[in-house]
Amino acid sequence: MSEKVYAYDTTLRDGSQAEGVNFSIEDKLRIIAKLDEFGMDYIECGWPGSNPKDTLLFEKLKKIKLNSSKIVAFGSTRRPGKRVEEDPQVEHLIRSSAQTITIFGKSWDFHVLEALKTSLEENLDMIAQTVEYLKRHVPEVIFDAEHFFDGYKRNPDYALEALRYALQGGADWIVLCDTNGGCLPQEIYEITKKVRETFPEAKIGIHVHNDSDCAVANSIMAVLAGARQVHGTINGIGERTGNANLCSVIANLQLKLGFFVVPEENLRKLTELAHFVAEISNMPVPRNMPYVGDSAFAHKAGVHASAVLKESKTYEHVDPSLVGNRRKITVSDLSGKSNIIYKLREMGIEVDERSPEVLRLVEKIKELEKEGYHFEAAEASFELLCKRHFGLVRNYFDLDAYRVLIAKRSTDELPVSEATVRLFVEGVKEHTASLGNGPVSALDRALRKALEEFYPNLREVQLIDYKVRIVNESEGTSAKVRVLIESTDGKRKWGTVGVSENIIEASWIALTDSLVYKLMKDEEEMQ
């Protein structure tokens, strides 16, 4: 059986210290449930007593039973010059009812003398006494040796002594922390190996930050040197440049190195977990994030796509389904016929690869890309393009004319936009007008007013993003613009694109594609 490595998630504590992240109590409870479902071994939920929100969270957690995860309360060693029994923050940890408590203590002599302003001996007593006291009240105590690697490089004897005192106090785990995130992988490996040799019976963990962009590599090197508990956050969020990204760490340990972290069926939920946390934290998953990003298994070049379709290992280091992601063949001016064939099959369109219609479609796509179209972020427009090419999209309406007026009466007033749209819908002429807070808003409202009587399901559609890009910068104000629109109906999201020298026309193309795509997909689902 594979050797176990314990995953310790600190998204709700260290991750919440990321700039721009502010979890509510309900947010934390939802994330805890998702982490438990995934099979995370430890969930560090916060620092009870440090703020009202964390204190209330632990009160709520007393009534919640998890299936696979241990709830962890985080705090520090007792304060200098104070008996551990008299330190209120230590008492808050015990009253939290968490069965696992993690405390951090200083292991860098520089920090002891300059930050704590106490003696080296007093700091060691603080570590041992706090661990020993907590062990009388809870089954498991984890000691985070703060700044351990910096401390070891300056004074290895003292850094190791801090670990020794934690173990003598009864610590179940000693966790080596690269708190400043400045260490490189070979340093982490050598120092962790030295700790392993010094304390052969101890259970060792690793907690690193990403300031040198090495947090994932550093975590893996620590495991190879003997650590068996890995701290990190989902998507690597955290203070400054973040923590070790558990999504990459877990996948690498399990898929590449053969360690057991979570059940195989749970690992397939990794991408879902990453995007769930991203939504709640309002920190989108970067498209190019390994394993879980939207582009992690995307293939754009025609040569790559052709090879992947024959044998996935040619350009994929793992099967994307193992982490719950999927292969994505994108379409651009770099695309070849293989990309198009793959996308057509995804849409359920079976064609002969040698068909002249396929070759004409490839040429049409490349011509549109040359004009400034960009289908990688507008898969709905691409699907419509392909299905229209093969006559698979019915005509929902015909444009007679549209007009947009912008009026500004004085320097003190905001401009007013009005759009008029004339359409033929199922043989009926519709003539509508609407105001908006901008020309595109007005056009969108007028278009919907004309269509919603015939297609009530369009009321479900919301535009959630609108981007404008200059295609040919050298043309100045005469340049073409590309408009990208993202829409949702609450069940799915889709992107559409329009290109023109006129920003209103580019917007119209993207808007109409968005609504037609909704109508087409709803019809397909009913068939």
Salt bridges, closest charged atoms under 4 A:
GLU3 OE2 - ARG228 NE 2.78
ASP14 OD1 - ARG13 NH1 2.93
ASP14 OD2 - HIS207 NE2 3.05
ASP14 OD2 - HIS209 NE2 3.53
ASP41 OD2 - LYS4 NZ 3.04
GLU44 OE1 - ARG13 NE 2.79
ASP54 OD1 - LYS28 NZ 2.85
GLU59 OE2 - LYS62 NZ 2.84
GLU85 OE1 - ARG83 NH2 3.59
GLU86 OE2 - ARG83 NH1 3.32
ASP109 OD1 - ARG154 NE 2.73
GLU114 OE1 - LYS117 NZ 3.70
GLU122 OE2 - ARG78 NH1 2.94
GLU140 OE1 - LYS70 NZ 3.10
GLU146 OE1 - LYS106 NZ 2.84
GLU146 OE2 - HIS147 ND1 3.96
GLU161 OE1 - ARG164 NE 3.21
ASP172 OD2 - LYS135 NZ 3.12
GLU187 OE2 - LYS153 NZ 3.13
ASP211 OD2 - ARG240 NE 2.73
GLU264 OE2 - ARG268 NH2 3.47
GLU272 OE2 - LYS34 NZ 2.57
ASP294 OD2 - ARG287 NH1 3.78
GLU316 OE2 - HIS299 NE2 2.84
GLU316 OE2 - ARG327 NE 2.78
GLU346 OE2 - ARG326 NH1 3.74
GLU346 OE1 - LYS343 NZ 3.18
GLU350 OE1 - ARG345 NE 3.86
ASP352 OD1 - ARG354 NE 3.55
GLU353 OE2 - ARG345 NH2 3.42
GLU357 OE2 - ARG360 NH2 2.30
GLU357 OE1 - HIS389 NE2 3.05
GLU376 OE2 - LYS300 NZ 2.85
GLU379 OE2 - LYS343 NZ 3.05
GLU383 OE2 - LYS387 NZ 2.73
GLU383 OE2 - LYS521 NZ 3.00
ASP400 OD2 - ARG422 NE 2.99
ASP400 OD2 - LYS429 NZ 3.62
ASP444 OD1 - ARG448 NE 2.94
GLU452 OE2 - ARG448 NH1 3.92
GLU452 OE1 - ARG459 NE 3.76
GLU460 OE1 - LYS518 NZ 2.58
ASP465 OD2 - LYS467 NZ 2.32
ASP489 OD2 - ARG492 NH1 2.97
ASP489 OD2 - LYS518 NZ 3.00
ASP513 OD1 - ARG388 NH1 3.16
ASP522 OD1 - ARG492 NH1 3.53
ASP522 OD2 - LYS518 NZ 2.87
GLU523 OE2 - ARG394 NE 2.87
GLU524 OE2 - LYS387 NZ 2.62
GLU524 OE1 - LYS521 NZ 3.26
GLU525 OE2 - ARG492 NH2 2.38
